[in-house]
Amino acid sequence: MPGRGVLQRQTTQVVAPQGVQRLVQAGPCDAGRRAAQAFDQYLGGGEAFQHGRAHIVQLIPSVAYTDPEVAWVGLTEDQAKAQGIKVKKGLFPWTASGRAIANGRDEGFTKLLFDDSPEAGSGDGHAGRGHGKILGGGMVGTHAGDIIGEIALAIEMGADAVDIGKTIHPHPTLGESIGMAAEVAHGSCTDVPPARK
């Protein structure tokens, strides 16, 4: 802890994703991340006091409370590249989401990143390329901050694209875009046209 009583401010840069016409911010972009971290530390302190041990959380989702919301957790593509980690990306556009269309807010997307190194595998029989564990993910769209926790859980649990893609999501929901993005990464999504080569 650097300096007792010293508040260190972190800044978060949010860039409007391609296709998003407006991005409106109300208040600090990273306030949700700080609040989630503080609450977790509060709970950890109570756990340590009561049981003599505490779970140290290192994976904390971030949410920019903009319109549309921007949420991310885990590694980004740039971070993975800087660390020399080859990733497989699954990108599901919300223009293919029935719920986003019905809401009149289809300007978003869900992106998941999976370990795509030759030795990647989840260790549960889903061996082979494109079946590495999820490393990170992000979302742009209404209620992205309400949904990003599922991606954090998938990372914490070591899920791969098959695990996430085969998880039943209610339909039509914005949350099912996570399963669809996993299917895109796996190559089994039938809800978006195949990428042109």
C-alpha positions as CSV (number, residue, x, y, z in Angstrom):
1,M,0.0,0.0,0.0
2,P,1.8,3.2,-1.2
3,G,1.7,5.8,1.6
4,R,-1.1,5.7,4.1
5,G,-3.9,8.1,3.5
6,V,-2.6,8.9,0.0
7,L,-5.2,8.6,-2.7
8,Q,-3.7,7.6,-6.0
9,R,-5.9,8.3,-9.0
10,Q,-5.8,6.1,-12.0
11,T,-7.1,7.3,-15.3
12,T,-9.0,5.3,-17.8
13,Q,-9.0,6.1,-21.5
14,V,-12.1,5.0,-23.3
15,V,-12.1,5.1,-27.1
16,A,-15.4,4.9,-29.0
17,P,-15.5,1.5,-30.8
18,Q,-16.0,1.5,-34.6
19,G,-19.6,1.9,-35.5
20,V,-20.6,3.7,-32.2
21,Q,-21.8,7.1,-33.0
22,R,-21.9,8.6,-29.5
23,L,-20.2,7.9,-26.3
24,V,-21.5,9.9,-23.3
25,Q,-19.8,9.8,-19.9
26,A,-21.4,10.7,-16.6
27,G,-18.8,10.8,-13.8
28,P,-15.5,8.9,-13.5
29,C,-15.2,6.1,-16.0
30,D,-13.5,3.7,-13.6
31,A,-15.6,4.4,-10.5
32,G,-17.3,0.9,-10.7
33,R,-13.9,-0.8,-10.7
34,R,-12.8,1.1,-7.6
35,A,-16.0,0.4,-5.8
36,A,-15.9,-3.3,-6.7
37,Q,-12.3,-3.6,-5.5
38,A,-13.1,-1.7,-2.3
39,F,-16.1,-3.9,-1.5
40,D,-14.0,-7.1,-2.2
41,Q,-11.3,-5.8,0.1
42,Y,-13.9,-5.1,2.8
43,L,-15.3,-8.7,2.5
44,G,-11.7,-10.1,2.4
45,G,-10.9,-8.3,5.6
46,G,-14.0,-9.7,7.3
47,E,-13.1,-13.2,6.0
48,A,-9.6,-12.9,7.3
49,F,-10.7,-11.7,10.7
50,Q,-13.3,-14.5,11.0
51,H,-11.5,-17.4,9.5
52,G,-7.8,-16.4,9.6
53,R,-7.6,-16.5,5.8
54,A,-8.8,-14.5,2.8
55,H,-9.1,-15.0,-0.9
56,I,-7.0,-12.4,-2.8
57,V,-8.8,-11.3,-5.9
58,Q,-6.6,-10.1,-8.8
59,L,-9.2,-10.1,-11.6
60,I,-11.4,-7.1,-11.3
61,P,-13.8,-6.1,-14.1
62,S,-13.9,-2.5,-15.3
63,V,-16.9,-0.6,-16.5
64,A,-17.0,2.8,-18.1
65,Y,-20.5,4.2,-17.3
66,T,-21.0,5.8,-20.6
67,D,-23.8,5.5,-23.2
68,P,-23.3,2.9,-24.4
69,E,-21.4,1.2,-21.5
70,V,-18.0,-0.2,-22.1
71,A,-16.9,-3.1,-19.9
72,W,-13.7,-5.3,-19.9
73,V,-11.9,-7.8,-17.8
74,G,-8.7,-9.9,-18.1
75,L,-6.2,-9.4,-20.8
76,T,-6.7,-7.1,-23.8
77,E,-5.4,-8.0,-27.3
78,D,-2.6,-5.4,-26.8
79,Q,-1.6,-6.8,-23.4
80,A,-1.6,-10.4,-24.8
81,K,0.6,-9.3,-27.8
82,A,3.0,-7.5,-25.4
83,Q,3.3,-10.7,-23.4
84,G,3.8,-12.8,-26.5
85,I,0.6,-14.7,-26.0
86,K,-1.2,-15.8,-29.2
87,V,-5.0,-15.3,-28.9
88,K,-8.0,-16.5,-30.8
89,K,-10.7,-13.8,-30.9
90,G,-14.4,-14.3,-30.9
91,L,-16.4,-11.2,-31.8
92,F,-20.2,-11.2,-31.8
93,P,-21.8,-8.0,-33.1
94,W,-25.0,-6.9,-31.3
95,T,-26.5,-6.3,-34.7
96,A,-27.1,-10.1,-34.7
97,S,-28.6,-10.0,-31.2
98,G,-32.4,-10.3,-31.2
99,R,-32.6,-8.6,-27.8
100,A,-30.4,-5.7,-28.8
101,I,-32.4,-5.2,-32.0
102,A,-35.7,-5.3,-30.0
103,N,-34.3,-2.8,-27.5
104,G,-33.4,-0.5,-30.4
105,R,-29.7,-0.5,-29.2
106,D,-27.8,-2.8,-31.5
107,E,-24.6,-0.6,-31.7
108,G,-22.5,-2.9,-29.4
109,F,-20.5,-6.1,-29.5
110,T,-19.0,-8.8,-27.3
111,K,-15.4,-9.8,-27.7
112,L,-13.7,-12.8,-26.0
113,L,-10.0,-13.7,-26.2
114,F,-8.8,-17.3,-25.8
115,D,-5.3,-18.7,-25.5
116,D,-4.4,-20.0,-29.0
117,S,-0.9,-21.2,-28.4
118,P,-0.2,-24.8,-29.7
119,E,0.0,-26.2,-26.2
120,A,-3.2,-24.4,-25.1
121,G,-6.0,-26.7,-23.8
122,S,-8.3,-26.6,-20.9
123,G,-7.2,-29.9,-19.6
124,D,-10.7,-31.4,-19.7
125,G,-10.7,-33.1,-23.0
126,H,-11.2,-30.0,-25.2
127,A,-7.6,-30.3,-26.5
128,G,-6.4,-28.7,-29.6
129,R,-6.1,-25.2,-31.2
130,G,-8.8,-22.8,-30.4
131,H,-9.7,-24.6,-27.2
132,G,-7.4,-22.7,-24.9
133,K,-8.7,-21.0,-21.7
134,I,-10.4,-17.6,-21.9
135,L,-7.9,-14.8,-21.1
136,G,-10.1,-11.8,-21.3
137,G,-13.1,-10.1,-22.8
138,G,-14.9,-6.9,-23.4
139,M,-18.3,-5.6,-24.2
140,V,-19.8,-2.4,-25.6
141,G,-23.5,-1.8,-25.3
142,T,-26.3,-1.1,-23.0
143,H,-26.0,-3.0,-19.7
144,A,-22.5,-4.2,-20.5
145,G,-21.6,-3.6,-16.9
146,D,-24.4,-5.9,-15.7
147,I,-23.1,-8.7,-17.9
148,I,-19.3,-8.5,-17.7
149,G,-19.3,-10.6,-14.4
150,E,-20.0,-13.8,-16.5
151,I,-16.7,-13.3,-18.4
152,A,-14.9,-12.7,-15.1
153,L,-16.3,-15.9,-13.7
154,A,-15.3,-17.8,-16.9
155,I,-11.7,-16.6,-16.6
156,E,-11.6,-17.5,-12.9
157,M,-13.0,-21.0,-13.6
158,G,-10.6,-21.6,-16.5
159,A,-13.4,-22.1,-19.1
160,D,-12.6,-22.5,-22.8
161,A,-14.7,-21.6,-25.8
162,V,-16.6,-24.9,-25.8
163,D,-17.5,-24.6,-22.1
164,I,-18.9,-21.1,-22.6
165,G,-20.5,-21.8,-26.0
166,K,-22.3,-24.8,-24.6
167,T,-23.6,-23.0,-21.5
168,I,-27.3,-22.4,-22.0
169,H,-28.2,-18.7,-22.0
170,P,-31.8,-17.5,-22.0
171,H,-33.0,-16.3,-25.4
172,P,-33.3,-13.5,-26.4
173,T,-30.9,-11.8,-23.9
174,L,-27.9,-9.6,-24.2
175,G,-26.0,-12.1,-22.0
176,E,-26.3,-14.7,-24.7
177,S,-23.9,-12.7,-26.7
178,I,-21.1,-14.1,-24.5
179,G,-22.0,-17.7,-25.6
180,M,-22.2,-16.5,-29.2
181,A,-18.8,-14.9,-29.1
182,A,-17.4,-18.1,-27.7
183,E,-19.0,-20.0,-30.6
184,V,-17.5,-17.5,-33.1
185,A,-14.0,-18.2,-31.6
186,H,-14.7,-21.9,-31.8
187,G,-16.0,-21.7,-35.3
188,S,-19.5,-23.1,-34.5
189,C,-21.7,-20.0,-34.4
190,T,-24.5,-20.1,-36.9
191,D,-25.9,-16.6,-35.9
192,V,-23.4,-14.5,-37.8
193,P,-22.3,-14.9,-41.4
194,P,-18.8,-16.4,-41.9
195,A,-16.0,-13.9,-42.1
196,R,-14.9,-13.0,-45.7
197,K,-11.4,-14.1,-46.6
